[in-house]
Amino acid sequence: MTLSRADVEKVSLLARLLLSESELDTMTTQLVRIVGYVEQLGELNTDNVQPMAHALELHNVFADDVQHEHLDRAAALANAPKHDAECYRVPAVLGE
Amino acid sequence: MTLLQTAASELLRDLEARRVSSRELTEAYLAQIEKHDGQVKAFLHVDREGALAQAKDIDDRRAAGKPVGKLAGLPVAIKDVLCTKGVVTTCGSKMLENFKPPYDATVIAKLKAADAVLIGKTNMDEFAMGGSTENSAFFKTRNPWDLERVPGGSSGGAAACLAASMAPLSIGTDTGGSIRQPAAFCGVTGLKPTYGRVSRYGLVAFASSLDQIGPMAASAKDTALLLDAIAGHDPLDSTSVPLDVPNYSASIDQPLAGLKLGRVKEHFGPGLDPEIEAAVNEAIRVFTGLGATVVDISLPHSKYGISTYYIIAPSEASSNLARYDGVHFGYRTDEKAMLAELEAEQKQLAAAGDERGLKNLDTSLIRMYRKSRAEGFGPEVKRRIMLGTYTLSAGYYDAYYLKALKVRRLIRGDYDKAFEQVDFIIGPTTPSPAFKLGEKTDDPLSMYLEDLYTVTANLAGIGGISIPCGQTKAGLPIGLQLQCRPFDEERLLRAGHMFQQATDWHTKRPKLG
């Protein structure tokens, strides 16, 4: 599978990144090399191998259903680049 | 100067006996930082006032006969990836340049409870992605042994501050070798505990199934002291393991009889620097002299470690770093300029009658996300987000991500089989000694290949330690890696200590200008 510049541009939208024309060129060259390298995994037969998503084969961990302390609103908003007394502020989402 | 050369465990005894005060000790380390960190640049932030206030408080309580914690009065440096309440935590990123966490990471809370003196936050590769600390958005840290060379990474500041005697204890994190590789490059001891041994609560996530916080120090004995303070189950991290924690310091002096070591033949192949090979073989002879037996073993899938890692880690990173959206916290692009730019693009497309272009044009919210992330993240972080987004995307998930998870199982299987035969796996930590600044920055793949001997421990979730075992002719430190069965850190540290009782590589320190 080869990765085209158009693929890289599409992935940049999925990743919510905005790449300049020259970044797109560099990124395409580098990703083609890296993806080309990791394709070595294709030489292994893994038909009967269970995927291992995690180092610990953990089962669900349950907590008691009790109320805990939580961050108060001011603390939760304190690091936001833009906020008012109650909410995070973002650019208009709906059309004008 | 002698205070700075004393082992942390001895300093603790001196503090307890009140032969030295925490204030004197903290002042000595602060003076060393003042004197040399302009060159080494290990610290992003030194908390002079906070540290001195903490030291004074501990001295006062000790003098009054009140109870104090188990590290009471010892300075500890913190990699700037652990949340410290009210103190800027940057992750080496412009994205978090002004981020003040509203809570402490569990490890920070434990260190505070142990009355460690938090002396400052150390430099790192942005979001812990890298092997040289050159990916920090702020500045490059230099290797105290040779200022033209990198300290390794991503815990480069954490290792460099130890080598430069700017702190006796240091906290790092390891996702693919980020404690062990800089420990090797800087001639210090660094432990990556088994996954689940130390709580990750409040650790800024890179790859959640691989990340682990660990202790770094001059020696295995001091490393054990720090692990005692941070290990254990935490209800706030459901992947931390509810197992009893041994008292690592209590048993550290007991040597291990009848040790069986496995020498991985794949770790001695082409690409290994001959001086490192010789030093590691000499270290194996030291162990043999201490009564260990050594057998050759094979980890047949280790050559797939880098590929597996560079699919799984970026995939998890692309998901974890989606939280940096310029809304809740972190950097946001200049909104006015962004909106003006978008409007200009829209007009241009409309004038050209480009219906498709207009339809595909970002909404203002999407553009705000994209521009904030484009400006807030550095090139390596973008590269990994892109790689991970690609390997998780529709049509490629099975070929890359799922395939990598299956190979991960095979890599773990290799270790399980090896540990039926041996107690520890022994070999080099890195294929080559510290490289020059700028040497690998244009070639990300060659930087990735540096992790060859370390990534598989993260994939398998086992423990590993790097201890100094020699120097090259040019005077650069060499690291010996020992890997252990899950949750066998107690014996791993004892093995490291045994080695350090028989050698003096861990006592060597660079001459600073």
Interface residues (C-beta under 8 A of the other chain):
Chain A: M1 L3 D7 V8 V11 S12 L13 L14 A15 R16 L17 L18 L19 E23 M27 Q30 L31 R33 I34 V35 Y37 V38 E39 Q40 L41 G42 L44 T46 V49 Q50 P51 M52 A53 H54 A55 L56 L58 V61 A63 L71 A75 A76 A78 N79 A80 P81 K82 Y88 V90 P91 A92 V93
Chain B: N98 F99 K100 P102 Y103 Y195 G196 S209 L210 P235 S238 T239 V241 H301 Y304 I306 S307 T308 Y310 I311 S318 A322 D325 G326 V327 H328 F329 G330 Y331 R332 E335 M338 L339 T363 S364 L365 I366 R367 M368 Y369 R370 K371 R373 A374 F377 K382 R383 I385 M386 L387 T389 Y390 S393 Y396 A399 Y400 L402 K403 A404 L405 K406 V407 R408 R409 L410 R412 P444 L445 Y448 N458 L459 A460 G461
